Amino acid sequence: MPGIYQTSNSRLSGLFGTLGLILVLSPLMFWYLYTNFRIEVPTKHIAILTAKTGKDLDNGQEMALEPSYKGVQLEPLGEGRYYRNPYLWDWEVIPQTEVPAGKLGVKIRLYGDDLPYGHFLATETGQKGIVPEVLTPGRYKINPYAYTVELHEPVDVPAGFKGVVTNLAGPLPEDPNTLLVEPGYRGVQKQTVNPGTHYINPYLQRINLVDCRSQRIDLAVAKDLGFPSKDGFWINLAASMEFKIDPERAAEVFVTYNELEESQNNYDTITDEIRNKVLLPNARSFCRLKGSNSLGREFIQGDTRTEFQGNFEKAMQQTCKPLGIEIVQALIGEIKPPMKIAKPVQEREIAKQDAEQYRQQILQQDSEKTLAIEKAKIKQKQALVAAQQEVIQVVTKAMQLQEVAVTKGEERLAVAKYALEAAKDKAEATLARGKAAAQVIHLENGAEAAGWKNSVEAFGGDGFAFARYVMLQKMAPAYQEIMANTADSPIMDVFRSFATPGSNSAVVPTAKRTATQEVQQ
């Protein structure tokens, strides 16, 4: 039994030892696999894979188009992290293909089938050669073992120009003698391109610039534009023209008058060709045909020169328009006849001009006189108008003052009427108050008279007795005592006058009777 236990312990210790060794070696194994199997593709880079195992390529194959074949793989790995077995794969991290700004890229395929005889563009996917499509500025994941990228300049068509497109590849046109071909055929295209930047494959197309702006050229070449007059004198001319190429027919004009080599693109030479082949021959032809119908002295006079100038411009426009060239302006700058006829004609023309100048001076003086008269009339009219305006102002001001005075008078009249009405109302009120006061007095007097009447009736209708009563009533409080010696005293006469015959009152006959007693009676 002890032996059995010892064997079990040794096996367990061996198992634990193996597990411990595995635990110790596992991080190292993981680190080894992580560092050797990992593919880090940084920004702006790609990884080219090469298979170490797989099917062998044929003798005509350069690239492994599928992962099952041995060799360089066609599709690269983009930016990121990948894991491959280093015993089965090999890889290379390289920068991406970059087309800088202001450039274009042309891809040349390095693998595939050979092109047919006479072809240089790889129009099919599996063909080797130049790819028609171009690369614009940017970065591309292109396998350098599969493609070569050439950098070229794009074509800039400035404003005012047209780009004539020539196809360098494609089927030949059915009519080999045609100037312009239909789209898709080899040759100069009918359709031109507008101003701008054009990214074209220089192996597929070529763009030539045609200046369609107005251009001015000088034809001041005496020998080229000179002609004999009708009377046999040689006339020298100096002319200038402003022309432009019809933008719709730029391709036709380019093909017709271009004699440049294919590698050149100098549009100034096309202008020279138009000058030498179109403008100058037609100008020379017109001048010699039309100028020979007139006498030499007629070119010194103004009418013939003006007519010749108009006919020259019209003829140049009619001749050049069917050729795709528009004549904006054609001028005869100078006509030089021989001195043998120029001097006499000039003197005669000078004499005519002097006579015309004198006639103009006379007309000018007459005009000045007429102008002075008209100015005087205008000043007179202005003074008359000013006087009329002043009269109108004075009359208007007087009428305004009159209207103001009338308005004020009417206001005062209205105020007076209002005052009169107020006075009438006040008088009526005063009269009414007077009548009321008189009526009150009358009533008061009537009431007082009625009282007196009643008082008199109390004395039996004897008014004298009532008067004596009133007088005595008024006087009695003033007398305290009257001293009289005789009965015929003057004071007693005052009281005696109130005594009437038949009165009930008794008169004191003696002097001894006192006034007090009389009053009491």
C-alpha positions as CSV (number, residue, x, y, z in Angstrom):
1,M,0.0,0.0,0.0
2,P,2.7,2.5,0.7
3,G,4.2,1.9,-2.7
4,I,0.9,2.5,-4.4
5,Y,0.6,5.9,-2.7
6,Q,4.2,6.9,-3.6
7,T,3.5,6.1,-7.3
8,S,0.3,8.3,-7.3
9,N,2.1,11.2,-5.7
10,S,4.9,11.1,-8.3
11,R,2.4,11.1,-11.1
12,L,0.6,14.0,-9.7
13,S,3.7,16.0,-9.1
14,G,4.7,15.3,-12.8
15,L,1.3,16.5,-14.0
16,F,1.5,19.6,-11.9
17,G,5.0,20.3,-13.2
18,T,3.8,20.0,-16.8
19,L,0.9,22.3,-16.2
20,G,3.2,24.8,-14.5
21,L,5.6,24.7,-17.5
22,I,2.7,25.3,-19.9
23,L,1.5,28.2,-17.8
24,V,5.0,29.7,-17.9
25,L,5.5,29.2,-21.6
26,S,2.0,30.3,-22.7
27,P,2.7,34.1,-22.5
28,L,5.9,33.7,-24.3
29,M,4.2,31.6,-27.0
30,F,1.4,34.2,-27.3
31,W,4.0,37.0,-27.6
32,Y,5.9,35.1,-30.3
33,L,2.8,34.5,-32.3
34,Y,1.5,38.1,-31.9
35,T,4.8,39.7,-33.0
36,N,5.5,37.3,-35.9
37,F,2.0,36.7,-37.3
38,R,0.9,40.4,-37.1
39,I,1.0,42.7,-40.1
40,E,0.7,46.5,-39.2
41,V,-0.2,48.7,-42.2
42,P,0.1,52.3,-41.1
43,T,-1.7,55.3,-42.6
44,K,-0.9,56.0,-46.3
45,H,0.6,52.5,-46.8
46,I,-0.3,49.2,-48.2
47,A,1.0,45.6,-47.7
48,I,2.0,43.4,-50.7
49,L,1.4,39.7,-49.9
50,T,3.5,36.9,-51.4
51,A,2.2,33.3,-51.0
52,K,4.9,30.8,-50.3
53,T,2.7,27.8,-51.0
54,G,0.0,27.0,-53.5
55,K,-0.4,26.3,-57.2
56,D,2.5,27.3,-59.5
57,L,2.0,30.0,-62.0
58,D,2.1,29.4,-65.7
59,N,5.0,30.7,-67.7
60,G,3.0,33.6,-69.1
61,Q,1.6,34.7,-65.7
62,E,3.3,37.4,-63.7
63,M,0.8,37.8,-60.8
64,A,-1.2,35.5,-58.6
65,L,-4.7,36.5,-59.4
66,E,-6.1,34.2,-56.7
67,P,-4.9,33.4,-53.2
68,S,-4.7,29.7,-54.1
69,Y,-1.7,30.4,-56.4
70,K,1.9,30.9,-55.3
71,G,3.6,34.2,-55.8
72,V,2.9,37.9,-55.5
73,Q,-0.8,38.5,-54.9
74,L,-2.7,41.1,-57.0
75,E,-4.8,42.7,-54.3
76,P,-2.8,44.5,-51.6
77,L,-3.9,45.0,-48.0
78,G,-5.1,48.5,-47.0
79,E,-4.5,50.4,-43.8
80,G,-5.1,48.4,-40.6
81,R,-3.9,45.3,-38.7
82,Y,-3.8,41.8,-40.2
83,Y,-2.6,38.3,-39.1
84,R,-0.8,35.9,-41.5
85,N,1.3,32.8,-40.9
86,P,4.9,33.8,-41.7
87,Y,5.6,30.2,-42.8
88,L,2.9,30.5,-45.5
89,W,3.1,34.2,-46.4
90,D,5.6,36.9,-46.9
91,W,4.7,40.6,-47.0
92,E,6.1,44.0,-47.8
93,V,4.7,47.3,-46.4
94,I,5.2,50.2,-48.9
95,P,3.7,53.7,-49.3
96,Q,0.5,54.1,-51.3
97,T,0.7,55.6,-54.8
98,E,0.0,59.3,-54.6
99,V,-0.9,61.6,-57.5
100,P,-0.1,65.2,-56.4
101,A,-2.3,68.2,-57.1
102,G,-1.9,69.6,-60.6
103,K,-1.0,66.2,-62.0
104,L,-2.8,63.1,-63.4
105,G,-1.8,59.5,-63.3
106,V,-1.7,57.0,-66.2
107,K,-1.7,53.3,-65.2
108,I,0.3,50.8,-67.2
109,R,-0.8,47.2,-66.5
110,L,2.2,44.8,-66.1
111,Y,0.3,41.6,-66.2
112,G,-2.3,39.9,-68.5
113,D,-2.5,39.0,-72.2
114,D,-0.5,40.7,-74.8
115,L,-2.2,43.3,-77.0
116,P,-3.3,42.5,-80.5
117,Y,-1.1,43.8,-83.4
118,G,-1.5,47.6,-83.9
119,H,-3.0,48.3,-80.4
120,F,-1.3,50.0,-77.5
121,L,-4.3,50.5,-75.1
122,A,-5.5,47.8,-72.7
123,T,-9.2,48.2,-73.3
124,E,-10.0,44.8,-71.7
125,T,-9.4,44.0,-68.0
126,G,-7.1,41.0,-68.6
127,Q,-4.8,42.8,-71.2
128,K,-1.4,44.1,-70.6
129,G,-0.6,47.7,-71.5
130,I,-1.8,51.3,-70.9
131,V,-5.1,51.6,-69.1
132,P,-7.5,54.2,-70.7
133,E,-8.8,55.6,-67.4
134,V,-6.7,58.2,-65.6
135,L,-6.1,58.9,-61.9
136,T,-7.0,62.3,-60.6
137,P,-5.0,63.8,-57.6
138,G,-5.2,61.6,-54.5
139,R,-3.9,58.4,-53.0
140,Y,-4.5,54.9,-54.4
141,K,-4.0,51.4,-53.2
142,I,-2.1,50.2,-56.3
143,N,0.2,47.2,-56.4
144,P,3.5,48.4,-57.9
145,Y,4.2,44.9,-59.1
146,A,0.9,44.9,-61.1
147,Y,0.8,48.5,-62.3
148,T,3.2,51.3,-63.2
149,V,1.9,54.9,-62.7
150,E,3.1,57.7,-64.9
151,L,2.5,61.3,-63.9
152,H,1.4,63.8,-66.6
153,E,0.1,67.4,-66.7
154,P,-3.6,67.9,-67.2
155,V,-4.7,70.2,-70.0
156,D,-5.8,73.6,-69.0
157,V,-8.1,75.4,-71.5
158,P,-8.0,79.1,-70.7
159,A,-11.1,81.4,-70.9
160,G,-11.8,82.5,-74.5
161,F,-10.2,79.3,-75.9
162,K,-11.6,76.1,-77.3
163,G,-10.0,72.7,-76.9
164,V,-9.8,70.6,-80.1
165,V,-9.8,66.9,-79.2
166,T,-7.9,64.4,-81.3
167,N,-8.4,60.7,-80.6
168,L,-5.1,58.9,-80.9
169,A,-6.7,55.4,-80.6
170,G,-9.8,53.8,-81.8
171,P,-11.2,52.5,-85.1
172,L,-10.4,54.4,-88.2
173,P,-13.3,56.4,-89.8
174,E,-15.1,54.9,-92.7
175,D,-14.3,58.0,-94.9
176,P,-10.5,58.6,-94.6
177,N,-10.7,61.9,-96.4
178,T,-13.0,63.6,-93.9
179,L,-11.6,66.5,-91.8
180,L,-13.6,65.7,-88.6
181,V,-14.7,62.3,-87.4
182,E,-17.6,61.1,-85.3
183,P,-17.1,60.4,-81.6
184,G,-15.3,57.2,-80.8
185,Y,-13.2,57.2,-84.1
186,R,-9.6,58.0,-84.4
187,G,-9.0,61.6,-85.6
188,V,-10.0,65.1,-84.8
189,Q,-13.4,65.2,-83.1
190,K,-16.2,67.6,-84.1
191,Q,-17.1,68.4,-80.5
192,T,-14.6,70.7,-78.7
193,V,-14.1,71.2,-75.0
194,N,-14.9,74.3,-73.0
195,P,-12.5,76.3,-70.8
196,G,-11.3,74.4,-67.7
197,T,-9.0,71.7,-66.5
198,H,-9.3,68.4,-68.3
199,Y,-7.8,65.2,-67.1
200,I,-7.2,63.2,-70.2
201,N,-5.0,60.2,-71.0
202,P,-2.2,61.7,-73.2
203,Y,-1.9,58.2,-74.9
204,L,-5.6,58.2,-75.7
205,Q,-6.4,61.9,-76.6
206,R,-4.7,65.2,-77.4
207,I,-6.2,68.6,-76.9
208,N,-5.0,71.6,-79.0
209,L,-5.9,75.1,-78.0
210,V,-7.6,77.5,-80.4
211,D,-7.9,81.1,-79.4
212,C,-11.5,82.3,-80.1
213,R,-11.0,85.8,-78.7
214,S,-11.0,88.9,-80.8
215,Q,-7.6,89.5,-82.3
216,R,-6.2,92.4,-84.1
217,I,-3.6,92.1,-86.9
218,D,-1.8,94.7,-89.0
219,L,-1.8,94.4,-92.8
220,A,0.3,97.5,-93.3
221,V,2.5,95.9,-95.9
222,A,2.7,98.3,-98.9
223,K,3.7,95.8,-101.5
224,D,1.0,93.2,-100.5
225,L,-1.9,95.6,-100.5
226,G,-0.8,98.0,-103.2
227,F,-2.6,98.1,-106.6
228,P,-2.5,100.1,-109.8
229,S,-5.3,102.7,-110.2
230,K,-7.4,103.1,-113.3
231,D,-5.1,105.8,-114.7
232,G,-2.0,103.7,-114.1
233,F,-0.7,105.1,-110.8
234,W,0.4,102.8,-108.0
235,I,-1.6,103.1,-104.8
236,N,-0.2,101.9,-101.5
237,L,-2.5,100.8,-98.6
238,A,-2.2,100.2,-94.9
239,A,-5.0,98.2,-93.3
240,S,-5.8,96.5,-90.0
241,M,-8.4,93.9,-89.1
242,E,-10.1,92.6,-85.9
243,F,-11.2,89.0,-86.2
244,K,-12.1,86.0,-84.2
245,I,-12.6,82.3,-84.8
246,D,-16.2,81.0,-84.6
247,P,-16.2,78.9,-81.4
248,E,-18.7,76.4,-83.0
249,R,-16.3,75.8,-85.9
250,A,-13.0,75.9,-84.0
251,A,-12.2,72.3,-84.8
252,E,-12.8,72.8,-88.5
253,V,-10.6,75.9,-88.6
254,F,-7.9,74.1,-86.6
255,V,-7.7,71.2,-89.0
256,T,-7.9,73.4,-92.1
257,Y,-5.2,75.9,-91.3
258,N,-3.0,74.0,-88.8
259,E,0.4,72.9,-90.1
260,L,2.1,72.2,-86.8
261,E,3.7,69.1,-85.7
262,E,1.8,66.8,-83.4
263,S,4.0,67.5,-80.4
264,Q,3.4,71.3,-80.7
265,N,0.5,73.4,-79.3
266,N,1.3,76.9,-80.3
267,Y,-2.0,78.6,-81.1
268,D,-0.2,81.9,-82.1
269,T,1.1,80.0,-85.2
270,I,-2.5,79.2,-86.1
271,T,-3.2,83.0,-86.1
272,D,-0.3,83.6,-88.4
273,E,-1.6,80.9,-90.7
274,I,-5.0,82.5,-90.8
275,R,-3.4,85.8,-91.5
276,N,-1.2,84.5,-94.3
277,K,-3.7,82.1,-95.9
278,V,-7.1,83.9,-95.4
279,L,-7.0,87.5,-94.5
280,L,-4.1,88.8,-96.5
281,P,-5.0,87.0,-99.8
282,N,-8.6,88.1,-99.6
283,A,-7.6,91.7,-98.7
284,R,-5.1,91.8,-101.6
285,S,-7.7,90.4,-104.0
286,F,-10.3,93.0,-103.1
287,C,-8.0,95.9,-103.2
288,R,-6.6,95.0,-106.7
289,L,-10.1,94.2,-108.1
290,K,-12.0,97.1,-106.7
291,G,-9.2,99.7,-106.5
292,S,-8.4,99.4,-110.2
293,N,-11.8,100.7,-111.1
294,S,-11.1,104.2,-109.7
295,L,-8.8,106.9,-110.7
296,G,-5.8,107.7,-108.5
297,R,-7.0,111.2,-107.6
298,E,-10.3,109.8,-106.3
299,F,-8.5,108.1,-103.4
300,I,-7.4,111.4,-102.2
301,Q,-11.0,112.7,-101.9
302,G,-13.1,111.7,-98.9
303,D,-16.1,110.2,-100.7
304,T,-14.2,107.6,-102.6
305,R,-12.1,106.7,-99.5
306,T,-15.3,106.3,-97.4
307,E,-17.0,104.1,-100.0
308,F,-13.9,102.0,-100.5
309,Q,-13.6,101.5,-96.7
310,G,-17.2,100.3,-96.4
311,N,-16.9,97.9,-99.3
312,F,-13.7,96.5,-98.0
313,E,-15.1,95.6,-94.6
314,K,-18.3,94.1,-96.1
315,A,-16.4,92.0,-98.6
316,M,-14.0,90.7,-96.0
317,Q,-17.0,89.7,-93.7
318,Q,-18.8,87.9,-96.6
319,T,-15.6,86.1,-97.7
320,C,-14.3,84.9,-94.3
321,K,-17.6,84.0,-92.6
322,P,-18.1,80.7,-94.6
323,L,-14.5,79.7,-93.5
324,G,-15.4,79.9,-89.8
325,I,-13.7,83.3,-89.3
326,E,-15.7,86.3,-88.2
327,I,-14.5,89.8,-89.2
328,V,-15.3,92.2,-86.4
329,Q,-13.8,95.3,-88.1
330,A,-11.7,95.9,-91.1
331,L,-10.2,99.4,-91.5
332,I,-8.2,101.1,-94.3
333,G,-5.8,103.1,-92.2
334,E,-3.9,105.0,-94.9
335,I,-4.0,105.4,-98.7
336,K,-0.8,106.7,-100.3
337,P,-1.2,107.8,-103.9
338,P,1.9,108.9,-106.0
339,M,3.2,112.4,-105.3
340,K,2.7,113.3,-109.0
341,I,-1.1,113.3,-108.5
342,A,-1.2,113.7,-104.8
343,K,0.3,117.3,-104.7
344,P,-2.0,118.9,-107.2
345,V,-5.0,117.2,-105.8
346,Q,-4.0,118.1,-102.3
347,E,-3.6,121.7,-103.3
348,R,-7.0,121.7,-104.9
349,E,-8.4,120.0,-101.9
350,I,-6.8,122.5,-99.6
351,A,-8.3,125.3,-101.6
352,K,-11.7,123.7,-101.4
353,Q,-11.2,123.3,-97.7
354,D,-10.2,126.9,-97.3
355,A,-13.3,128.0,-99.3
356,E,-15.4,125.8,-97.2
357,Q,-13.7,127.1,-94.0
358,Y,-14.5,130.7,-95.1
359,R,-18.1,129.8,-95.8
360,Q,-18.3,128.1,-92.5
361,Q,-16.8,131.3,-90.9
362,I,-19.5,133.4,-92.6
363,L,-22.2,131.0,-91.4
364,Q,-20.6,131.1,-88.0
365,Q,-20.8,134.9,-87.9
366,D,-24.4,134.8,-89.1
367,S,-25.1,132.3,-86.4
368,E,-23.4,134.4,-83.8
369,K,-25.5,137.4,-84.9
370,T,-28.6,135.4,-84.8
371,L,-27.5,134.0,-81.4
372,A,-26.9,137.6,-80.1
373,I,-30.4,138.6,-81.2
374,E,-31.9,135.6,-79.7
375,K,-30.0,136.2,-76.4
376,A,-31.3,139.8,-76.4
377,K,-34.8,138.6,-77.0
378,I,-34.4,136.1,-74.2
379,K,-33.1,138.7,-71.8
380,Q,-36.1,141.0,-72.8
381,K,-38.5,138.1,-72.3
382,Q,-36.8,137.4,-69.0
383,A,-37.2,141.0,-67.9
384,L,-40.8,141.1,-69.0
385,V,-41.5,137.8,-67.1
386,A,-39.7,139.2,-64.0
387,A,-41.9,142.4,-64.2
388,Q,-45.0,140.3,-64.6
389,Q,-44.0,138.2,-61.7
390,E,-43.4,141.3,-59.6
391,V,-46.8,142.7,-60.6
392,I,-48.4,139.4,-59.8
393,Q,-46.6,139.4,-56.4
394,V,-47.7,142.9,-55.6
395,V,-51.3,142.2,-56.6
396,T,-51.3,139.0,-54.8
397,K,-49.9,140.6,-51.7
398,A,-52.5,143.5,-51.9
399,M,-55.3,140.9,-52.3
400,Q,-54.0,139.0,-49.4
401,L,-53.9,142.2,-47.3
402,Q,-57.4,143.1,-48.5
403,E,-58.6,139.6,-47.6
404,V,-56.9,140.0,-44.1
405,A,-58.5,143.4,-43.6
406,V,-61.9,142.2,-44.7
407,T,-61.5,139.2,-42.4
408,K,-60.6,141.4,-39.5
409,G,-63.5,143.8,-40.3
410,E,-65.9,140.9,-40.4
411,E,-64.5,139.7,-37.2
412,R,-65.0,143.1,-35.5
413,L,-68.5,143.4,-37.0
414,A,-69.3,140.0,-35.6
415,V,-67.9,141.0,-32.2
416,A,-69.9,144.3,-32.4
417,K,-73.1,142.3,-33.2
418,Y,-72.4,140.0,-30.3
419,A,-71.8,143.1,-28.1
420,L,-75.0,144.7,-29.3
421,E,-76.9,141.6,-28.6
422,A,-75.3,141.5,-25.2
423,A,-76.2,145.2,-24.6
424,K,-79.8,144.6,-25.6
425,D,-79.9,141.6,-23.3
426,K,-78.3,143.7,-20.5
427,A,-80.8,146.6,-21.1
428,E,-83.7,144.2,-21.1
429,A,-82.4,142.7,-17.9
430,T,-81.9,146.3,-16.4
431,L,-85.5,147.3,-17.5
432,A,-86.8,144.1,-16.1
433,R,-85.0,144.8,-12.8
434,G,-86.3,148.4,-12.8
435,K,-89.8,147.3,-13.5
436,A,-89.5,144.7,-10.8
437,A,-88.1,147.3,-8.4
438,A,-90.9,149.8,-9.3
439,Q,-93.4,147.1,-8.9
440,V,-92.0,146.4,-5.5
441,I,-92.0,150.1,-4.5
442,H,-95.6,150.4,-5.9
443,L,-96.6,147.3,-3.9
444,E,-94.8,148.6,-0.8
445,N,-96.4,152.1,-1.2
446,G,-99.8,150.4,-1.9
447,A,-99.3,148.3,1.2
448,E,-98.3,151.4,3.2
449,A,-101.2,153.4,1.8
450,A,-103.5,150.6,2.7
451,G,-102.2,150.7,6.2
452,W,-102.7,154.5,6.4
453,K,-106.2,154.1,5.0
454,N,-107.0,151.6,7.6
455,S,-105.5,153.9,10.2
456,V,-107.6,156.9,8.9
457,E,-110.7,154.7,9.0
458,A,-109.9,154.0,12.6
459,F,-110.2,157.7,13.3
460,G,-113.6,157.6,11.7
461,G,-112.4,158.7,8.3
462,D,-110.8,161.9,9.6
463,G,-107.5,162.2,8.0
464,F,-106.6,165.3,9.8
465,A,-107.1,163.6,13.1
466,F,-104.8,160.7,12.0
467,A,-102.2,163.2,10.8
468,R,-102.3,164.9,14.2
469,Y,-102.0,161.6,15.9
470,V,-99.0,160.6,13.9
471,M,-97.3,164.0,14.4
472,L,-97.9,163.8,18.1
473,Q,-96.7,160.2,18.2
474,K,-93.5,161.3,16.6
475,M,-93.0,164.5,18.6
476,A,-94.1,163.3,21.9
477,P,-90.9,161.4,22.8
478,A,-88.9,164.6,22.1
479,Y,-90.8,166.8,24.5
480,Q,-90.3,166.3,28.2
481,E,-91.8,169.5,29.4
482,I,-93.3,172.8,27.8
483,M,-93.5,175.9,29.6
484,A,-96.0,178.5,28.3
485,N,-97.1,181.6,30.1
486,T,-100.1,182.7,28.0
487,A,-102.5,181.0,25.8
488,D,-101.4,182.9,22.7
489,S,-97.9,181.7,22.8
490,P,-96.4,181.1,19.4
491,I,-95.5,177.5,20.3
492,M,-99.1,176.8,21.1
493,D,-100.0,178.0,17.6
494,V,-98.3,175.0,16.3
495,F,-100.6,172.7,18.1
496,R,-103.6,174.9,17.6
497,S,-103.4,174.4,13.9
498,F,-104.3,170.8,14.3
499,A,-107.5,171.6,16.1
500,T,-110.5,171.7,13.7
501,P,-113.9,172.7,14.4
502,G,-116.1,169.9,15.7
503,S,-113.1,168.1,17.1
504,N,-113.6,166.0,20.2
505,S,-110.4,167.2,21.8
506,A,-110.5,170.1,24.2
507,V,-108.1,172.9,23.9
508,V,-106.7,174.3,27.1
509,P,-107.7,177.9,27.3
510,T,-105.5,179.1,30.0
511,A,-101.8,179.6,30.2
512,K,-101.5,177.6,33.4
513,R,-102.2,174.4,31.5
514,T,-99.0,172.8,30.7
515,A,-97.8,171.2,27.5
516,T,-97.6,167.9,29.3
517,Q,-101.2,167.9,29.9
518,E,-101.9,168.8,26.3
519,V,-99.8,165.9,25.1
520,Q,-101.5,163.5,27.4
521,Q,-104.9,164.6,26.1
